[in-house]
Amino acid sequence: MGKYRKISSLKTAGEFKQYAEQFGLKLDIADSAGREVVSVLGQNIEFRDRVIGNRWCILPMEGWDCLPDGAPGEFTTRRWRRFAGSGAKLLFGCEAAAVMPEGRSNSRQMMISSETVDAIASLRREMVELHHEKFSRADDLCIGLQLTHSGRFAHPDDNPRTGGRTAYAHPLLDKKFGNDASCVLSDGEIRNIIARFIDAAKLAHQAGFDFVDIKHAHGYLAHELLSAVHRPGDYGGSFENRTRFLREVVKGIKNEVPAQGIAVRLSLFDFLPFEKGTDGIGRPMEWNGNYPYAFGGDGTGLGYDLTETVKFIKLAKSLGIDMVCASVGSPYYNPHIQRPAYYPVVDGYLAPEDPLIGVIRQIKVVADLKKRCPGTLFVGSGYTYLQEWLPTVAAYAIAHDWTDFVGIGRMALSYPDICADTLTGASLDRRRICRTFGDCTNAPRNGLISGCYPLDECYKNRREAEQLRQVKKTK
């Protein structure tokens, strides 16, 4: 990784601006940006029939720490409470909650069901109370629940070679993850999954969530359906068929619980799956000719064309979906574009590009979509890699209408208070800034609970931390 400068080595605004400009991002920022950051990130914004109190957003994640039935566990509760006390006014999904047992990515993933809804509702109420106690109000706090089926990556028995169900036979991903034609869901099975999404949305409304996020990201089922260009039947082929899943889920929710808000987390574009080369650096899997399986892709497998992405967002808008949480690609097969990091995860690869390029790519795409899709609110992602410069760039992006909210994921595990600190003008606690070590991913990839093992004392001294160190030595 020595050929890429660490963000932490860029000590002044001038150094950071000069480095970012090499990759096409021009910023007019100064070292003394405190007041501007407070002013811009502290702006409220209207969403549906309410006001959201500022422009910070906590992104949905999976903790691998729920109870076997999918109810929140001890560490789930701790994480959600930290989100509630972070100062962010938009909690986009809190957790990826499976809509059915077969759709769980692991045996400890959250699942919303008639058996777990009361526990999830109780935790949501606890979050609102904590937020109100800390910040004196909570009427401008907006909390969603992400609903998902992990599709290809569903392993409810924790066996990575069993359980996965796919939208279509993918010549590269099937090879990479051990799937075959027998894993492809039938139209009837997809209709059953749609019904479970609708049931889950009803339960989320019962639990008091302000909206549900119908996850279309990261190679999970709904996202994979968007690239099912060669799938026969009602859910593949044409754009209309590939978006039928969304339309039918939304129609069902509106029929059953018309007051329930709906949002979407969307991988705006995708690339070819990558693999580790002999030098440890990521490289695209071998493919000849046009690559048709990347939603939002340009056919090369390594670039994007937002034509269908714009069509999808405008379709969502016509269905009453006014907010899109942006992401790209998948953490499973091209993490360098989705979650830029200096350090690779244990089952990953060294970055084939400066991670700052991945950050800038996401910022620019969201800014482009903001212009092309008026009336939709966007949550930008990929900012954690900016580290000390995250709040300054976040404020710049908001001020220049590149995005409506700035979402943080990994950073919220190590330093959720970065939101409150920036909103009060306090100095950042550099000891808690996420440096993208990747252990929040390394742990669950090896069957351990997710958390920030390097920086969060809660995880640093647990036995899982030693288990993780031993795992990393063998990789």
DRENVOVO-246658 format. One record per residue (C-alpha): x, y, z; residue number from 1; residue in one letter. Coordinates in steps of 0.2 Angstrom, whole numbers, padded with zeros to 4 digits. Layout:
+-------+-------+-------+------+------+
|    px |    py |    pz | resi | resn |
+-------+-------+-------+------+------+
|     X |     Y |     Z |  NUM |    A |
...
+-------+-------+-------+------+------+
END
This chain:
+-------+-------+-------+------+------+
|    px |    py |    pz | resi | resn |
+-------+-------+-------+------+------+
|  0000 |  0000 |  0000 |    1 |    M |
|  0015 |  0011 |  0001 |    2 |    G |
|  0011 |  0020 | -0016 |    3 |    K |
| -0004 |  0028 | -0009 |    4 |    Y |
| -0003 |  0042 |  0004 |    5 |    R |
| -0012 |  0040 |  0020 |    6 |    K |
| -0026 |  0053 |  0023 |    7 |    I |
| -0019 |  0055 |  0040 |    8 |    S |
| -0003 |  0062 |  0033 |    9 |    S |
| -0012 |  0077 |  0025 |   10 |    L |
| -0010 |  0089 |  0039 |   11 |    K |
| -0017 |  0105 |  0031 |   12 |    T |
| -0031 |  0110 |  0020 |   13 |    A |
| -0019 |  0115 |  0006 |   14 |    G |
| -0011 |  0098 |  0006 |   15 |    E |
| -0028 |  0089 |  0006 |   16 |    F |
| -0035 |  0100 | -0008 |   17 |    K |
| -0019 |  0097 | -0018 |   18 |    Q |
| -0020 |  0079 | -0016 |   19 |    Y |
| -0039 |  0078 | -0020 |   20 |    A |
| -0037 |  0088 | -0035 |   21 |    E |
| -0025 |  0075 | -0043 |   22 |    Q |
| -0040 |  0064 | -0044 |   23 |    F |
| -0053 |  0077 | -0050 |   24 |    G |
| -0060 |  0084 | -0034 |   25 |    L |
| -0059 |  0103 | -0033 |   26 |    K |
| -0062 |  0110 | -0015 |   27 |    L |
| -0062 |  0127 | -0009 |   28 |    D |
| -0059 |  0124 |  0010 |   29 |    I |
| -0049 |  0131 |  0023 |   30 |    A |
| -0041 |  0125 |  0039 |   31 |    D |
| -0053 |  0136 |  0050 |   32 |    S |
| -0069 |  0129 |  0043 |   33 |    A |
| -0077 |  0125 |  0060 |   34 |    G |
| -0091 |  0138 |  0060 |   35 |    R |
| -0096 |  0134 |  0042 |   36 |    E |
| -0096 |  0115 |  0046 |   37 |    V |
| -0108 |  0118 |  0061 |   38 |    V |
| -0119 |  0130 |  0050 |   39 |    S |
| -0121 |  0118 |  0035 |   40 |    V |
| -0122 |  0101 |  0043 |   41 |    L |
| -0134 |  0108 |  0056 |   42 |    G |
| -0147 |  0113 |  0043 |   43 |    Q |
| -0164 |  0105 |  0044 |   44 |    N |
| -0173 |  0098 |  0029 |   45 |    I |
| -0191 |  0093 |  0025 |   46 |    E |
| -0195 |  0075 |  0021 |   47 |    F |
| -0213 |  0070 |  0018 |   48 |    R |
| -0223 |  0078 |  0032 |   49 |    D |
| -0209 |  0081 |  0044 |   50 |    R |
| -0193 |  0090 |  0047 |   51 |    V |
| -0176 |  0081 |  0049 |   52 |    I |
| -0165 |  0091 |  0061 |   53 |    G |
| -0148 |  0090 |  0052 |   54 |    N |
| -0138 |  0083 |  0038 |   55 |    R |
| -0129 |  0068 |  0047 |   56 |    W |
| -0135 |  0051 |  0043 |   57 |    C |
| -0130 |  0034 |  0051 |   58 |    I |
| -0130 |  0020 |  0038 |   59 |    L |
| -0138 |  0003 |  0041 |   60 |    P |
| -0126 | -0011 |  0045 |   61 |    M |
| -0126 | -0029 |  0051 |   62 |    E |
| -0119 | -0033 |  0068 |   63 |    G |
| -0120 | -0052 |  0068 |   64 |    W |
| -0125 | -0050 |  0086 |   65 |    D |
| -0144 | -0053 |  0087 |   66 |    C |
| -0152 | -0067 |  0096 |   67 |    L |
| -0155 | -0083 |  0087 |   68 |    P |
| -0173 | -0078 |  0083 |   69 |    D |
| -0167 | -0061 |  0076 |   70 |    G |
| -0172 | -0050 |  0091 |   71 |    A |
| -0159 | -0037 |  0096 |   72 |    P |
| -0145 | -0044 |  0107 |   73 |    G |
| -0134 | -0035 |  0120 |   74 |    E |
| -0122 | -0028 |  0107 |   75 |    F |
| -0136 | -0024 |  0095 |   76 |    T |
| -0144 | -0013 |  0109 |   77 |    T |
| -0127 | -0005 |  0113 |   78 |    R |
| -0124 |  0000 |  0095 |   79 |    R |
| -0142 |  0007 |  0092 |   80 |    W |
| -0140 |  0017 |  0108 |   81 |    R |
| -0124 |  0024 |  0102 |   82 |    R |
| -0132 |  0029 |  0085 |   83 |    F |
| -0146 |  0037 |  0095 |   84 |    A |
| -0134 |  0047 |  0105 |   85 |    G |
| -0123 |  0051 |  0090 |   86 |    S |
| -0132 |  0068 |  0086 |   87 |    G |
| -0137 |  0062 |  0068 |   88 |    A |
| -0155 |  0066 |  0065 |   89 |    K |
| -0157 |  0053 |  0051 |   90 |    L |
| -0154 |  0034 |  0056 |   91 |    L |
| -0156 |  0026 |  0039 |   92 |    F |
| -0161 |  0008 |  0043 |   93 |    G |
| -0151 |  0005 |  0059 |   94 |    C |
| -0149 | -0013 |  0054 |   95 |    E |
| -0151 | -0024 |  0039 |   96 |    A |
| -0166 | -0034 |  0045 |   97 |    A |
| -0171 | -0050 |  0036 |   98 |    A |
| -0189 | -0052 |  0031 |   99 |    V |
| -0188 | -0071 |  0033 |  100 |    M |
| -0177 | -0085 |  0040 |  101 |    P |
| -0171 | -0091 |  0023 |  102 |    E |
| -0165 | -0073 |  0019 |  103 |    G |
| -0154 | -0071 |  0033 |  104 |    R |
| -0135 | -0068 |  0029 |  105 |    S |
| -0131 | -0077 |  0045 |  106 |    N |
| -0139 | -0085 |  0061 |  107 |    S |
| -0137 | -0069 |  0071 |  108 |    R |
| -0144 | -0057 |  0058 |  109 |    Q |
| -0158 | -0046 |  0064 |  110 |    M |
| -0175 | -0053 |  0058 |  111 |    M |
| -0192 | -0044 |  0060 |  112 |    I |
| -0206 | -0056 |  0063 |  113 |    S |
| -0221 | -0057 |  0075 |  114 |    S |
| -0209 | -0065 |  0088 |  115 |    E |
| -0196 | -0051 |  0087 |  116 |    T |
| -0206 | -0035 |  0084 |  117 |    V |
| -0210 | -0031 |  0102 |  118 |    D |
| -0191 | -0032 |  0106 |  119 |    A |
| -0187 | -0021 |  0091 |  120 |    I |
| -0200 | -0009 |  0095 |  121 |    A |
| -0194 | -0007 |  0113 |  122 |    S |
| -0177 | -0003 |  0107 |  123 |    L |
| -0183 |  0010 |  0095 |  124 |    R |
| -0192 |  0018 |  0109 |  125 |    R |
| -0177 |  0018 |  0120 |  126 |    E |
| -0167 |  0026 |  0106 |  127 |    M |
| -0180 |  0040 |  0105 |  128 |    V |
| -0180 |  0043 |  0123 |  129 |    E |
| -0161 |  0043 |  0124 |  130 |    L |
| -0160 |  0055 |  0110 |  131 |    H |
| -0172 |  0067 |  0118 |  132 |    H |
| -0163 |  0066 |  0134 |  133 |    E |
| -0146 |  0070 |  0126 |  134 |    K |
| -0152 |  0083 |  0114 |  135 |    F |
| -0168 |  0090 |  0122 |  136 |    S |
| -0179 |  0085 |  0107 |  137 |    R |
| -0183 |  0071 |  0096 |  138 |    A |
| -0197 |  0077 |  0085 |  139 |    D |
| -0184 |  0080 |  0072 |  140 |    D |
| -0176 |  0063 |  0073 |  141 |    L |
| -0181 |  0051 |  0059 |  142 |    C |
| -0178 |  0032 |  0061 |  143 |    I |
| -0180 |  0019 |  0048 |  144 |    G |
| -0178 |  0000 |  0047 |  145 |    L |
| -0169 | -0008 |  0032 |  146 |    Q |
| -0178 | -0024 |  0025 |  147 |    L |
| -0168 | -0036 |  0016 |  148 |    T |
| -0166 | -0053 |  0008 |  149 |    H |
| -0148 | -0058 |  0006 |  150 |    S |
| -0151 | -0068 | -0009 |  151 |    G |
| -0134 | -0075 | -0015 |  152 |    R |
| -0127 | -0071 |  0002 |  153 |    F |
| -0140 | -0079 |  0013 |  154 |    A |
| -0132 | -0092 |  0024 |  155 |    H |
| -0144 | -0094 |  0039 |  156 |    P |
| -0134 | -0109 |  0044 |  157 |    D |
| -0118 | -0100 |  0044 |  158 |    D |
| -0111 | -0111 |  0030 |  159 |    N |
| -0105 | -0100 |  0016 |  160 |    P |
| -0107 | -0114 |  0003 |  161 |    R |
| -0126 | -0117 |  0007 |  162 |    T |
| -0142 | -0107 |  0008 |  163 |    G |
| -0138 | -0094 | -0005 |  164 |    G |
| -0153 | -0091 | -0018 |  165 |    R |
| -0150 | -0081 | -0033 |  166 |    T |
| -0159 | -0070 | -0045 |  167 |    A |
| -0151 | -0078 | -0060 |  168 |    Y |
| -0136 | -0089 | -0065 |  169 |    A |
| -0121 | -0077 | -0065 |  170 |    H |
| -0106 | -0084 | -0074 |  171 |    P |
| -0094 | -0076 | -0063 |  172 |    L |
| -0102 | -0074 | -0046 |  173 |    L |
| -0108 | -0092 | -0047 |  174 |    D |
| -0090 | -0098 | -0049 |  175 |    K |
| -0084 | -0086 | -0035 |  176 |    K |
| -0097 | -0090 | -0022 |  177 |    F |
| -0101 | -0108 | -0026 |  178 |    G |
| -0118 | -0106 | -0033 |  179 |    N |
| -0126 | -0115 | -0048 |  180 |    D |
| -0142 | -0115 | -0058 |  181 |    A |
| -0151 | -0125 | -0044 |  182 |    S |
| -0150 | -0109 | -0033 |  183 |    C |
| -0160 | -0098 | -0045 |  184 |    V |
| -0177 | -0093 | -0037 |  185 |    L |
| -0193 | -0096 | -0047 |  186 |    S |
| -0205 | -0083 | -0050 |  187 |    D |
| -0217 | -0091 | -0037 |  188 |    G |
| -0203 | -0090 | -0024 |  189 |    E |
| -0200 | -0072 | -0028 |  190 |    I |
| -0218 | -0068 | -0026 |  191 |    R |
| -0218 | -0076 | -0009 |  192 |    N |
| -0202 | -0066 | -0004 |  193 |    I |
| -0212 | -0050 | -0010 |  194 |    I |
| -0226 | -0055 |  0002 |  195 |    A |
| -0214 | -0057 |  0016 |  196 |    R |
| -0207 | -0039 |  0013 |  197 |    F |
| -0224 | -0032 |  0014 |  198 |    I |
| -0227 | -0042 |  0030 |  199 |    D |
| -0211 | -0035 |  0037 |  200 |    A |
| -0216 | -0017 |  0033 |  201 |    A |
| -0232 | -0019 |  0042 |  202 |    K |
| -0222 | -0025 |  0057 |  203 |    L |
| -0210 | -0011 |  0056 |  204 |    A |
| -0225 |  0001 |  0055 |  205 |    H |
| -0232 | -0007 |  0071 |  206 |    Q |
| -0214 | -0005 |  0079 |  207 |    A |
| -0215 |  0014 |  0076 |  208 |    G |
| -0202 |  0016 |  0062 |  209 |    F |
| -0204 |  0032 |  0052 |  210 |    D |
| -0199 |  0022 |  0036 |  211 |    F |
| -0193 |  0006 |  0029 |  212 |    V |
| -0179 |  0004 |  0017 |  213 |    D |
| -0181 | -0008 |  0003 |  214 |    I |
| -0163 | -0013 |  0001 |  215 |    K |
| -0157 | -0014 | -0017 |  216 |    H |
| -0139 | -0014 | -0015 |  217 |    A |
| -0123 | -0024 | -0013 |  218 |    H |
| -0127 | -0039 | -0023 |  219 |    G |
| -0142 | -0044 | -0012 |  220 |    Y |
| -0158 | -0051 | -0020 |  221 |    L |
| -0167 | -0035 | -0025 |  222 |    A |
| -0151 | -0027 | -0031 |  223 |    H |
| -0146 | -0043 | -0041 |  224 |    E |
| -0164 | -0043 | -0049 |  225 |    L |
| -0159 | -0026 | -0057 |  226 |    L |
| -0146 | -0034 | -0067 |  227 |    S |
| -0156 | -0050 | -0072 |  228 |    A |
| -0156 | -0046 | -0090 |  229 |    V |
| -0156 | -0064 | -0096 |  230 |    H |
| -0168 | -0071 | -0083 |  231 |    R |
| -0184 | -0077 | -0091 |  232 |    P |
| -0202 | -0074 | -0084 |  233 |    G |
| -0209 | -0059 | -0074 |  234 |    D |
| -0194 | -0053 | -0065 |  235 |    Y |
| -0180 | -0053 | -0079 |  236 |    G |
| -0176 | -0046 | -0096 |  237 |    G |
| -0184 | -0029 | -0098 |  238 |    S |
| -0181 | -0014 | -0086 |  239 |    F |
| -0200 | -0016 | -0082 |  240 |    E |
| -0198 | -0034 | -0077 |  241 |    N |
| -0182 | -0031 | -0068 |  242 |    R |
| -0190 | -0017 | -0057 |  243 |    T |
| -0206 | -0027 | -0054 |  244 |    R |
| -0200 | -0033 | -0037 |  245 |    F |
| -0199 | -0015 | -0031 |  246 |    L |
| -0216 | -0010 | -0039 |  247 |    R |
| -0225 | -0025 | -0031 |  248 |    E |
| -0217 | -0023 | -0014 |  249 |    V |
| -0222 | -0004 | -0014 |  250 |    V |
| -0239 | -0008 | -0020 |  251 |    K |
| -0242 | -0021 | -0006 |  252 |    G |
| -0235 | -0009 |  0007 |  253 |    I |
| -0247 |  0005 |  0002 |  254 |    K |
| -0262 | -0006 |  0001 |  255 |    N |
| -0258 | -0013 |  0019 |  256 |    E |
| -0250 |  0001 |  0028 |  257 |    V |
| -0252 |  0017 |  0017 |  258 |    P |
| -0245 |  0028 |  0031 |  259 |    A |
| -0228 |  0019 |  0031 |  260 |    Q |
| -0214 |  0029 |  0023 |  261 |    G |
| -0203 |  0020 |  0011 |  262 |    I |
| -0185 |  0023 |  0005 |  263 |    A |
| -0172 |  0014 | -0005 |  264 |    V |
| -0154 |  0010 | -0002 |  265 |    R |
| -0147 |  0008 | -0020 |  266 |    L |
| -0131 |  0003 | -0027 |  267 |    S |
| -0130 |  0016 | -0041 |  268 |    L |
| -0118 |  0006 | -0052 |  269 |    F |
| -0109 | -0010 | -0052 |  270 |    D |
| -0092 | -0016 | -0058 |  271 |    F |
| -0085 | -0033 | -0063 |  272 |    L |
| -0082 | -0044 | -0048 |  273 |    P |
| -0063 | -0043 | -0043 |  274 |    F |
| -0051 | -0056 | -0036 |  275 |    E |
| -0034 | -0056 | -0028 |  276 |    K |
| -0020 | -0056 | -0040 |  277 |    G |
| -0003 | -0065 | -0037 |  278 |    T |
|  0004 | -0049 | -0031 |  279 |    D |
| -0011 | -0047 | -0019 |  280 |    G |
| -0018 | -0032 | -0028 |  281 |    I |
| -0037 | -0034 | -0034 |  282 |    G |
| -0040 | -0037 | -0052 |  283 |    R |
| -0056 | -0039 | -0062 |  284 |    P |
| -0061 | -0057 | -0065 |  285 |    M |
| -0058 | -0062 | -0083 |  286 |    E |
| -0072 | -0058 | -0095 |  287 |    W |
| -0072 | -0055 | -0114 |  288 |    N |
| -0084 | -0043 | -0123 |  289 |    G |
| -0098 | -0033 | -0116 |  290 |    N |
| -0102 | -0036 | -0098 |  291 |    Y |
| -0121 | -0035 | -0096 |  292 |    P |
| -0123 | -0040 | -0077 |  293 |    Y |
| -0118 | -0023 | -0069 |  294 |    A |
| -0133 | -0012 | -0066 |  295 |    F |
| -0128 |  0006 | -0069 |  296 |    G |
| -0113 | -0001 | -0079 |  297 |    G |
| -0107 |  0005 | -0096 |  298 |    D |
| -0104 | -0013 | -0103 |  299 |    G |
| -0085 | -0013 | -0100 |  300 |    T |
| -0087 | -0019 | -0082 |  301 |    G |
| -0076 | -0005 | -0076 |  302 |    L |
| -0086 |  0011 | -0079 |  303 |    G |
| -0103 |  0017 | -0076 |  304 |    Y |
| -0118 |  0023 | -0086 |  305 |    D |
| -0132 |  0031 | -0076 |  306 |    L |
| -0146 |  0029 | -0089 |  307 |    T |
| -0155 |  0015 | -0080 |  308 |    E |
| -0150 |  0022 | -0063 |  309 |    T |
| -0159 |  0038 | -0067 |  310 |    V |
| -0174 |  0028 | -0073 |  311 |    K |
| -0175 |  0018 | -0057 |  312 |    F |
| -0174 |  0033 | -0046 |  313 |    I |
| -0188 |  0042 | -0056 |  314 |    K |
| -0198 |  0026 | -0055 |  315 |    L |
| -0196 |  0026 | -0037 |  316 |    A |
| -0201 |  0044 | -0036 |  317 |    K |
| -0217 |  0040 | -0045 |  318 |    S |
| -0221 |  0027 | -0032 |  319 |    L |
| -0219 |  0039 | -0018 |  320 |    G |
| -0201 |  0036 | -0013 |  321 |    I |
| -0193 |  0052 | -0010 |  322 |    D |
| -0176 |  0047 | -0002 |  323 |    M |
| -0162 |  0036 | -0009 |  324 |    V |
| -0147 |  0031 |  0001 |  325 |    C |
| -0133 |  0029 | -0011 |  326 |    A |
| -0120 |  0015 | -0012 |  327 |    S |
| -0111 |  0007 | -0026 |  328 |    V |
| -0105 | -0011 | -0030 |  329 |    G |
| -0104 | -0024 | -0017 |  330 |    S |
| -0092 | -0027 | -0001 |  331 |    P |
| -0092 | -0046 | -0007 |  332 |    Y |
| -0085 | -0044 | -0024 |  333 |    Y |
| -0078 | -0026 | -0027 |  334 |    N |
| -0076 | -0018 | -0010 |  335 |    P |
| -0063 | -0005 | -0016 |  336 |    H |
| -0077 |  0004 | -0026 |  337 |    I |
| -0090 |  0002 | -0012 |  338 |    Q |
| -0080 |  0005 |  0004 |  339 |    R |
| -0063 |  0013 |  0000 |  340 |    P |
| -0050 |  0008 |  0013 |  341 |    A |
| -0032 |  0009 |  0015 |  342 |    Y |
| -0031 | -0009 |  0023 |  343 |    Y |
| -0038 | -0024 |  0014 |  344 |    P |
| -0050 | -0036 |  0024 |  345 |    V |
| -0043 | -0053 |  0027 |  346 |    V |
| -0052 | -0062 |  0012 |  347 |    D |
| -0050 | -0047 |  0001 |  348 |    G |
| -0036 | -0039 | -0009 |  349 |    Y |
| -0025 | -0024 | -0010 |  350 |    L |
| -0033 | -0008 | -0017 |  351 |    A |
| -0030 | -0007 | -0036 |  352 |    P |
| -0032 |  0012 | -0035 |  353 |    E |
| -0030 |  0025 | -0023 |  354 |    D |
| -0045 |  0024 | -0011 |  355 |    P |
| -0048 |  0042 | -0013 |  356 |    L |
| -0053 |  0039 | -0031 |  357 |    I |
| -0067 |  0028 | -0024 |  358 |    G |
| -0073 |  0041 | -0012 |  359 |    V |
| -0073 |  0055 | -0026 |  360 |    I |
| -0081 |  0043 | -0038 |  361 |    R |
| -0096 |  0041 | -0026 |  362 |    Q |
| -0097 |  0060 | -0022 |  363 |    I |
| -0097 |  0064 | -0041 |  364 |    K |
| -0110 |  0052 | -0046 |  365 |    V |
| -0122 |  0057 | -0032 |  366 |    V |
| -0120 |  0075 | -0037 |  367 |    A |
| -0124 |  0071 | -0055 |  368 |    D |
| -0140 |  0062 | -0049 |  369 |    L |
| -0145 |  0076 | -0038 |  370 |    K |
| -0146 |  0087 | -0054 |  371 |    K |
| -0154 |  0074 | -0065 |  372 |    R |
| -0167 |  0068 | -0052 |  373 |    C |
| -0175 |  0084 | -0044 |  374 |    P |
| -0187 |  0081 | -0029 |  375 |    G |
| -0177 |  0066 | -0023 |  376 |    T |
| -0167 |  0067 | -0007 |  377 |    L |
| -0150 |  0058 | -0007 |  378 |    F |
| -0139 |  0051 |  0006 |  379 |    V |
| -0121 |  0051 |  0001 |  380 |    G |
| -0109 |  0037 |  0006 |  381 |    S |
| -0091 |  0032 |  0006 |  382 |    G |
| -0085 |  0047 |  0016 |  383 |    Y |
| -0077 |  0037 |  0031 |  384 |    T |
| -0060 |  0036 |  0021 |  385 |    Y |
| -0058 |  0055 |  0022 |  386 |    L |
| -0055 |  0053 |  0041 |  387 |    Q |
| -0050 |  0070 |  0048 |  388 |    E |
| -0057 |  0079 |  0033 |  389 |    W |
| -0074 |  0070 |  0033 |  390 |    L |
| -0083 |  0084 |  0041 |  391 |    P |
| -0076 |  0098 |  0030 |  392 |    T |
| -0079 |  0088 |  0014 |  393 |    V |
| -0096 |  0083 |  0020 |  394 |    A |
| -0101 |  0102 |  0024 |  395 |    A |
| -0094 |  0107 |  0007 |  396 |    Y |
| -0104 |  0093 | -0002 |  397 |    A |
| -0120 |  0099 |  0007 |  398 |    I |
| -0117 |  0117 |  0003 |  399 |    A |
| -0114 |  0114 | -0015 |  400 |    H |
| -0129 |  0103 | -0017 |  401 |    D |
| -0119 |  0088 | -0021 |  402 |    W |
| -0130 |  0078 | -0008 |  403 |    T |
| -0143 |  0081 |  0005 |  404 |    D |
| -0136 |  0070 |  0019 |  405 |    F |
| -0119 |  0063 |  0022 |  406 |    V |
| -0120 |  0045 |  0028 |  407 |    G |
| -0107 |  0036 |  0039 |  408 |    I |
| -0105 |  0018 |  0043 |  409 |    G |
| -0089 |  0012 |  0049 |  410 |    R |
| -0085 |  0029 |  0057 |  411 |    M |
| -0101 |  0027 |  0067 |  412 |    A |
| -0094 |  0011 |  0075 |  413 |    L |
| -0078 |  0019 |  0081 |  414 |    S |
| -0084 |  0037 |  0083 |  415 |    Y |
| -0102 |  0040 |  0083 |  416 |    P |
| -0100 |  0056 |  0092 |  417 |    D |
| -0091 |  0064 |  0077 |  418 |    I |
| -0109 |  0070 |  0072 |  419 |    C |
| -0112 |  0079 |  0089 |  420 |    A |
| -0094 |  0085 |  0090 |  421 |    D |
| -0095 |  0093 |  0073 |  422 |    T |
| -0112 |  0101 |  0076 |  423 |    L |
| -0106 |  0109 |  0092 |  424 |    T |
| -0089 |  0115 |  0084 |  425 |    G |
| -0079 |  0103 |  0096 |  426 |    A |
| -0062 |  0097 |  0091 |  427 |    S |
| -0062 |  0080 |  0084 |  428 |    L |
| -0056 |  0065 |  0095 |  429 |    D |
| -0042 |  0059 |  0083 |  430 |    R |
| -0040 |  0043 |  0094 |  431 |    R |
| -0057 |  0037 |  0089 |  432 |    R |
| -0057 |  0041 |  0070 |  433 |    I |
| -0059 |  0026 |  0059 |  434 |    C |
| -0043 |  0022 |  0049 |  435 |    R |
| -0052 |  0008 |  0039 |  436 |    T |
| -0042 | -0006 |  0047 |  437 |    F |
| -0057 | -0017 |  0042 |  438 |    G |
| -0059 | -0027 |  0058 |  439 |    D |
| -0078 | -0023 |  0058 |  440 |    C |
| -0079 | -0034 |  0043 |  441 |    T |
| -0065 | -0046 |  0047 |  442 |    N |
| -0074 | -0052 |  0062 |  443 |    A |
| -0091 | -0057 |  0055 |  444 |    P |
| -0082 | -0064 |  0039 |  445 |    R |
| -0075 | -0076 |  0052 |  446 |    N |
| -0091 | -0079 |  0062 |  447 |    G |
| -0087 | -0066 |  0076 |  448 |    L |
| -0098 | -0052 |  0081 |  449 |    I |
| -0095 | -0036 |  0072 |  450 |    S |
| -0087 | -0020 |  0080 |  451 |    G |
| -0072 | -0009 |  0080 |  452 |    C |
| -0059 | -0020 |  0088 |  453 |    Y |
| -0045 | -0008 |  0086 |  454 |    P |
| -0053 |  0008 |  0094 |  455 |    L |
| -0068 |  0003 |  0104 |  456 |    D |
| -0064 | -0003 |  0122 |  457 |    E |
| -0079 | -0013 |  0122 |  458 |    C |
| -0072 | -0025 |  0109 |  459 |    Y |
| -0054 | -0022 |  0111 |  460 |    K |
| -0053 | -0032 |  0127 |  461 |    N |
| -0065 | -0046 |  0123 |  462 |    R |
| -0060 | -0064 |  0119 |  463 |    R |
| -0066 | -0062 |  0101 |  464 |    E |
| -0052 | -0049 |  0099 |  465 |    A |
| -0039 | -0062 |  0102 |  466 |    E |
| -0048 | -0074 |  0091 |  467 |    Q |
| -0048 | -0061 |  0077 |  468 |    L |
| -0029 | -0058 |  0079 |  469 |    R |
| -0026 | -0077 |  0077 |  470 |    Q |
| -0037 | -0078 |  0062 |  471 |    V |
| -0028 | -0063 |  0054 |  472 |    K |
| -0011 | -0072 |  0057 |  473 |    K |
| -0017 | -0087 |  0046 |  474 |    T |
| -0023 | -0077 |  0031 |  475 |    K |
+-------+-------+-------+------+------+
END
